[in-house]
Every structure is written in C-alpha cells, then in structure tokens.
Amino acid sequence: MEKIALVVGASGITGSNLAEKLISQGWMTYGLARNPKTEIQGLLPITADLLSLEILNEALIDIAPTHVFITSWMRNETEAENIRVNSLMVRNLLNALSSKKSVQHVALVTGLKHYLGPFEAYAKAGTLPVTPVREEHPRLAIENFYYAQEDEVYAAAERDGFTWSIHRPHTVIGKAVGNMMNMGTTLAVYATICKESGRPFRFPGSAAQWNGLSDVTDARILAEHLIWASTSDIAANQAFNITNGELFRWNWLWFKLADWFHIEALGFDGSIHSLEAELANDAPLWKEIANKYHLQEFDLNRLASAWHTDLDLGRPIEVMTDMSKSRKLGFTLYQDTRESFFDLFEKLRAEKLIP
C-alpha cells in the first residue's frame, strides 16, 4: 500500500526536514501549515488553520493520509491557554481525519518540557527532574500542554484504531525562517552580529549549563526517528526520547562555534547575560548587514528567537537525555553535534541568510 504522509507544521524546523526526508524516500507527502512551504520540491502544500474544524474539513476533503506527523504548536500567554489551544489543534486535526478510516499511525513531536515542565516551571524549586531524563519518568503534577496533546492522540487512537508514537527531542538544530524556537540560527545571527560589530561572542547562560552535560537534536536525525517509529511494529504505541546520541559541555562547544565564525569567544563569567537583551537593539544593525551582504532576510526577529535560547541556556541544571529505549529497539543512528551546527551554518550561508 502506498504511504501517504501528512506533515502538520511543514514550515517549521522539524516539519520541513521531515517532509524532505519522506519525499526522498518515495512517500507522497502533504505539508499542512497556515503558510505552507512551497520551495520543497515534491511537497504538496495544504493551507489550513488547525483551530478551525470547518477549515480543516474543507482543506482535507480529498486527502486520506496513512501516516500523520504532528510537529506544530502555538505559544500563548499562559499554560492554561497553551493547553486549551494546542489540545484543540490536535483534536480538530484527528477529528477531521476520523471518518476517512485511512490513518494507520500518528506521530506527535513534543520535547523535554515533558520532564522539565513549561518554560517557567523548571526555574522553580521542586520541578527539576533527575537527569538523564528517561521515558519512564512520571508526568509532573503541574499543567503541561504536552500532556494534553498526548491525551488527544491516545483518545483518537482508541476511537479510530491507529498506532501512535510520541517523540521528545531536546533543542532541535536545523534551518527554518520565522520559527519560534531556533537556537542554531539564533546563535549564527548572534555570531554574525558580533563579527560585524566587534563585540565578543559571550555565553549568555548559566553556570549549570556552561559546566554541565547537555545534548541537542539534529532535525535530520529527528526526521529519521519519526519515520522509523511510524513504520516499525516494535516501536508502536510508545514514547521515545530522541537526541543526537552525543553528550557535550557548552564550555567546549561554545569555542568551537566561535572558531567557525573566526570570532572571539567569552565563556561564563559568573552571571547570566540575557541574549534577548543583547540583541534587543540590533534590528537596524541586522538590516545593515543584510544590505551589505545581499542577504535574503532583513527581519532579525524572523531569524533569531533569543527568548528561547535564553531559556535553554539559562537552566539551573544540566539537562541530558537517555536514549537507551530507542537503541534497544533498533534505532542506532548517531549525529556529531559540531556537525549539526556547522552543517546548519553552511546551509544558512549558502541560502544567503548569513554572510
């Protein structure tokens, strides 16, 4: 039977990389987004608002996917609103597909906030997990929209009879413009600004992050993991962590990133220095840089998501992920983290997003 993929959030880091990988493997691939990408060769774009069941029903009327990959979410002011909005998005999507009886598997991408709690929570006493985080860890006794999204998938799977998988990456490294959580591109933009202005490339985060162990998730390995779990009987109806499979310390990697840009790096100096504050007045400078080097994107805010990088690098604990479960079940791919960043930087340069 032909595999027909519906990638929800196809304009983001995870969704766009997944769509490219599916297409390269011969899948018929639809990409659903409010503003779907059209530059991915072979992707069949669908424009729809996940908050409107009526719009979804109309947009999907002639589409019967076998595999659904949910990589999208919407940030709101409160966690209660995150729960309401993001669970509604999943519920509407799966309700719109229910009558088709075509769906064999639904994969949901969440993240390590499953263990850490919402953005604000892991800075508070009593919410910090034992690391490395493992899939067996129980849910936290606090509000979390990831749990609400999962519950929508579980309920629909019981109703419609499809299998499911939950994927929990750490910080995802890959290319996307206009993405709300984009550490790799944020650091590339910051390094470019430092190079042009003569400012030092200063680590913005905490002592725990500077000295502790960490990991990240290359968007390409996440795509491979999503396809593996959605097509492997042994992986059905399970939640999985997914990272590069390599541990590192920022007090090593920070200088490697600086070397790539040929700039001066400063490490942790005893204080957290907000990157959001550092870049707050740099929008005009970025426009000058974009003009000077004939770049494709003049809007700093469409490239850099400093608020998210601050939250990641400002954590009061080291955060790393146990990958044993996937390894035992046969997913053994590995990604060098330096190459994750360097490959991204090369791609950003080739596509004229950084000089």
C-alpha positions as CSV (number, residue, x, y, z in Angstrom):
1,M,0.0,0.0,0.0
2,E,1.2,3.5,-0.8
3,K,2.4,5.5,2.1
4,I,0.8,8.9,2.2
5,A,2.2,11.4,4.8
6,L,0.5,14.4,6.3
7,V,3.2,16.6,7.9
8,V,1.5,19.1,10.2
9,G,3.7,22.1,10.7
10,A,5.6,21.7,7.5
11,S,7.0,25.2,7.6
12,G,9.0,24.6,10.9
13,I,12.4,23.1,11.6
14,T,11.1,19.7,12.3
15,G,8.3,19.5,9.7
16,S,10.3,20.8,6.8
17,N,13.2,18.5,7.4
18,L,10.8,15.6,7.8
19,A,9.0,16.4,4.6
20,E,12.2,16.5,2.7
21,K,13.3,13.1,4.1
22,L,9.9,11.5,3.4
23,I,9.9,12.7,-0.2
24,S,13.4,11.4,-0.7
25,Q,12.2,8.0,0.4
26,G,9.3,8.0,-2.1
27,W,6.4,9.0,0.2
28,M,3.5,11.0,-1.2
29,T,3.9,13.9,1.2
30,Y,1.4,16.7,2.1
31,G,2.5,19.6,4.2
32,L,-0.1,21.4,6.2
33,A,0.6,24.9,7.7
34,R,-1.0,28.3,7.9
35,N,1.6,29.4,5.4
36,P,3.0,26.2,3.9
37,K,6.4,26.0,2.3
38,T,6.3,25.8,-1.5
39,E,10.1,25.6,-2.1
40,I,10.4,21.9,-1.0
41,Q,10.4,20.0,-4.3
42,G,7.7,17.4,-4.3
43,L,5.8,18.7,-1.2
44,L,2.0,19.0,-1.7
45,P,1.1,22.1,0.3
46,I,-2.2,22.5,2.3
47,T,-3.2,25.8,3.8
48,A,-5.3,25.4,6.9
49,D,-5.9,26.7,10.4
50,L,-5.8,23.9,13.0
51,L,-8.1,25.9,15.3
52,S,-11.0,25.7,12.8
53,L,-12.5,22.3,12.3
54,E,-14.6,23.7,9.4
55,I,-11.5,24.9,7.5
56,L,-9.7,21.6,8.2
57,N,-12.6,19.5,6.9
58,E,-12.6,21.6,3.7
59,A,-8.8,21.5,3.3
60,L,-8.5,17.7,3.8
61,I,-11.7,16.7,2.0
62,D,-9.8,14.9,-0.8
63,I,-6.8,13.8,1.3
64,A,-6.6,10.4,3.1
65,P,-3.2,10.1,4.7
66,T,-1.8,6.8,6.1
67,H,0.6,8.5,8.4
68,V,0.2,11.8,10.3
69,F,3.2,13.6,11.8
70,I,2.2,16.5,14.2
71,T,5.2,18.8,14.6
72,S,3.3,22.1,15.2
73,W,2.3,24.0,18.3
74,M,1.2,27.6,19.2
75,R,2.6,29.6,22.0
76,N,0.2,31.5,24.3
77,E,0.4,33.8,27.3
78,T,-0.4,31.2,30.0
79,E,0.0,27.4,30.3
80,A,-3.8,27.1,30.7
81,E,-4.2,28.8,27.3
82,N,-1.4,26.6,25.9
83,I,-3.4,23.6,27.0
84,R,-6.7,24.8,25.5
85,V,-5.3,25.9,22.2
86,N,-2.8,23.1,21.5
87,S,-5.1,20.3,22.5
88,L,-7.8,21.8,20.3
89,M,-5.4,21.8,17.4
90,V,-4.7,18.1,17.7
91,R,-8.3,17.2,18.4
92,N,-9.6,19.1,15.4
93,L,-7.0,17.5,13.1
94,L,-7.7,14.0,14.2
95,N,-11.5,14.6,14.2
96,A,-11.2,15.9,10.6
97,L,-9.4,12.7,9.6
98,S,-11.5,10.2,11.6
99,S,-14.2,9.4,9.1
100,K,-11.7,8.6,6.3
101,K,-10.5,5.5,8.2
102,S,-7.2,5.8,6.4
103,V,-4.8,6.7,9.2
104,Q,-2.5,3.9,10.3
105,H,-0.2,5.8,12.5
106,V,0.0,9.2,14.3
107,A,3.4,10.6,15.5
108,L,3.4,13.6,17.8
109,V,6.5,15.7,18.5
110,T,6.7,17.3,21.9
111,G,10.0,17.7,23.8
112,L,11.9,17.7,27.1
113,K,9.4,20.1,28.7
114,H,7.6,16.8,29.3
115,Y,10.1,16.3,32.1
116,L,11.1,19.9,32.9
117,G,7.6,21.4,32.8
118,P,6.6,24.6,31.0
119,F,9.1,27.3,30.2
120,E,8.8,29.0,33.5
121,A,8.5,25.9,35.7
122,Y,12.0,24.4,35.5
123,A,13.4,27.5,37.1
124,K,11.4,26.8,40.3
125,A,12.4,24.5,43.1
126,G,10.6,21.2,43.2
127,T,10.2,20.8,39.4
128,L,13.7,19.8,38.3
129,P,13.9,16.1,37.2
130,V,16.6,13.6,37.8
131,T,18.9,13.5,34.8
132,P,19.4,12.0,32.3
133,V,15.7,12.1,31.6
134,R,14.1,8.8,30.8
135,E,10.7,7.9,29.2
136,E,9.7,6.1,32.3
137,H,9.6,9.2,34.4
138,P,6.1,10.0,35.5
139,R,4.3,13.1,34.5
140,L,4.8,16.2,36.6
141,A,2.0,17.3,38.9
142,I,1.7,20.6,37.1
143,E,-0.1,21.9,34.0
144,N,1.6,21.0,30.7
145,F,0.2,21.3,27.3
146,Y,2.3,18.4,26.1
147,Y,0.3,16.1,28.3
148,A,-2.9,17.5,26.8
149,Q,-1.7,16.9,23.3
150,E,-0.7,13.3,24.1
151,D,-4.1,12.6,25.6
152,E,-5.8,13.8,22.5
153,V,-3.7,11.3,20.4
154,Y,-4.4,8.5,22.9
155,A,-8.2,9.1,22.7
156,A,-8.3,9.3,18.9
157,A,-6.2,6.1,18.6
158,E,-8.6,4.2,20.8
159,R,-11.5,5.5,18.8
160,D,-10.0,5.0,15.3
161,G,-7.7,2.1,15.8
162,F,-4.4,3.6,14.6
163,T,-1.0,3.2,16.3
164,W,0.9,6.2,17.7
165,S,4.4,7.3,18.8
166,I,5.5,10.3,20.9
167,H,8.8,11.9,20.2
168,R,10.6,14.0,22.7
169,P,13.6,15.9,21.3
170,H,15.9,18.2,23.1
171,T,16.7,21.6,21.4
172,V,16.2,21.0,17.7
173,I,19.0,22.2,15.4
174,G,18.0,22.9,11.8
175,K,17.0,25.6,9.3
176,A,13.7,27.4,9.3
177,V,12.8,31.1,8.9
178,G,10.1,32.5,11.2
179,N,10.4,29.7,13.7
180,M,9.7,30.4,17.4
181,M,12.4,28.1,18.8
182,N,15.6,28.2,16.7
183,M,18.8,28.0,18.7
184,G,21.1,27.2,15.8
185,T,20.1,30.1,13.6
186,T,19.9,32.4,16.6
187,L,23.5,31.7,17.5
188,A,24.5,32.1,13.9
189,V,22.9,35.5,13.8
190,Y,24.4,36.5,17.1
191,A,27.9,35.4,15.9
192,T,27.4,37.4,12.7
193,I,26.5,40.5,14.7
194,C,29.5,40.0,16.9
195,K,31.8,39.7,14.0
196,E,30.4,42.8,12.3
197,S,30.3,44.9,15.4
198,G,33.5,43.7,17.1
199,R,31.6,42.5,20.2
200,P,32.7,39.3,21.9
201,F,30.6,36.2,21.4
202,R,29.6,35.9,25.1
203,F,27.9,32.9,26.5
204,P,24.5,34.1,27.7
205,G,23.5,31.2,30.0
206,S,24.0,29.7,33.5
207,A,26.9,28.1,35.3
208,A,25.0,24.8,35.3
209,Q,24.6,24.9,31.5
210,W,28.2,26.0,30.9
211,N,29.8,23.3,33.0
212,G,27.2,20.6,32.9
213,L,26.4,17.9,30.3
214,S,23.9,18.6,27.6
215,D,22.7,17.3,24.3
216,V,20.7,18.5,21.3
217,T,18.6,17.0,18.5
218,D,19.6,17.5,14.8
219,A,16.4,18.0,12.8
220,R,17.7,15.3,10.3
221,I,18.0,12.6,13.0
222,L,14.6,13.6,14.4
223,A,13.1,13.0,10.9
224,E,14.8,9.6,10.7
225,H,13.4,8.7,14.1
226,L,9.9,9.8,13.2
227,I,9.9,7.6,10.1
228,W,11.4,4.6,12.0
229,A,8.9,4.7,14.7
230,S,5.9,5.2,12.4
231,T,6.9,2.2,10.2
232,S,8.3,-0.3,12.8
233,D,5.8,-2.6,14.6
234,I,8.2,-2.8,17.6
235,A,8.0,0.9,18.2
236,A,4.2,1.2,18.0
237,N,2.3,2.9,20.9
238,Q,5.4,4.1,22.7
239,A,7.0,7.4,23.7
240,F,10.7,8.0,22.9
241,N,13.4,10.4,23.6
242,I,15.4,11.4,20.6
243,T,18.7,13.3,20.5
244,N,22.0,13.1,18.6
245,G,23.2,10.4,20.9
246,E,26.2,12.5,21.9
247,L,26.8,14.4,25.2
248,F,28.8,17.7,25.3
249,R,29.5,20.6,27.5
250,W,28.9,24.2,26.4
251,N,32.3,25.2,27.8
252,W,33.7,23.1,25.0
253,L,31.2,23.7,22.2
254,W,30.9,27.5,22.6
255,F,34.5,28.0,21.5
256,K,34.1,25.6,18.5
257,L,31.1,27.7,17.3
258,A,33.2,30.9,17.7
259,D,36.1,29.3,15.8
260,W,33.8,28.6,12.8
261,F,33.0,32.3,12.6
262,H,36.5,33.4,13.4
263,I,35.4,35.5,16.3
264,E,36.5,36.0,19.9
265,A,34.5,33.9,22.4
266,L,33.9,34.7,26.1
267,G,32.7,32.0,28.4
268,F,30.6,32.1,31.5
269,D,31.8,34.9,33.7
270,G,29.7,34.3,36.8
271,S,26.5,36.0,35.6
272,I,23.7,35.2,33.2
273,H,23.6,37.7,30.3
274,S,20.3,37.7,28.5
275,L,20.7,37.2,24.8
276,E,17.3,38.7,24.2
277,A,18.6,41.9,25.9
278,E,21.9,41.7,24.0
279,L,20.0,41.6,20.6
280,A,17.2,43.9,21.6
281,N,18.5,47.0,19.8
282,D,20.2,45.1,16.9
283,A,17.4,45.1,14.3
284,P,18.7,48.1,12.5
285,L,22.2,46.6,12.5
286,W,20.9,43.4,11.1
287,K,19.3,45.4,8.2
288,E,22.6,47.0,7.5
289,I,24.3,43.6,7.5
290,A,21.6,42.2,5.2
291,N,22.0,45.1,2.8
292,K,25.8,44.9,2.9
293,Y,25.9,41.2,2.1
294,H,22.7,41.0,0.0
295,L,21.0,38.6,2.4
296,Q,17.5,37.1,1.9
297,E,16.1,38.1,5.3
298,F,16.2,41.6,6.7
299,D,14.0,41.0,9.8
300,L,16.1,39.9,12.7
301,N,13.1,38.6,14.5
302,R,12.3,36.1,11.8
303,L,15.8,34.5,12.2
304,A,16.6,34.9,15.9
305,S,14.5,33.5,18.8
306,A,16.7,34.8,21.6
307,W,14.0,34.3,24.3
308,H,14.0,30.6,23.7
309,T,17.8,30.4,23.6
310,D,17.9,32.2,26.9
311,L,15.5,29.7,28.5
312,D,17.6,26.7,27.2
313,L,21.0,28.1,28.2
314,G,19.8,29.7,31.4
315,R,18.5,26.5,33.0
316,P,19.7,25.9,36.6
317,I,20.6,22.3,36.0
318,E,22.4,20.3,33.4
319,V,20.0,18.5,31.0
320,M,20.7,15.4,29.0
321,T,18.6,12.6,27.6
322,D,18.7,8.8,27.9
323,M,18.5,7.1,24.5
324,S,18.6,3.5,25.7
325,K,15.0,2.7,24.8
326,S,15.4,3.6,21.1
327,R,18.7,1.9,20.9
328,K,17.4,-1.4,22.3
329,L,14.6,-1.4,19.8
330,G,16.9,-0.9,16.8
331,F,17.3,2.9,16.2
332,T,21.0,3.3,16.3
333,L,21.7,6.5,14.2
334,Y,24.1,9.0,15.7
335,Q,24.9,12.6,14.8
336,D,28.0,14.6,15.7
337,T,26.8,17.8,17.4
338,R,29.5,20.0,16.0
339,E,28.5,18.9,12.5
340,S,24.9,19.7,13.3
341,F,25.8,23.3,13.9
342,F,28.4,23.5,11.2
343,D,26.2,22.0,8.6
344,L,23.4,24.4,9.5
345,F,25.8,27.4,9.3
346,E,26.9,26.2,5.9
347,K,23.3,25.9,4.8
348,L,22.4,29.4,6.1
349,R,25.4,30.8,4.3
350,A,24.6,29.0,1.0
351,E,21.0,30.3,1.2
352,K,22.1,33.8,1.9
353,L,20.7,34.0,5.4
354,I,24.0,34.8,7.0
355,P,27.1,36.3,5.2
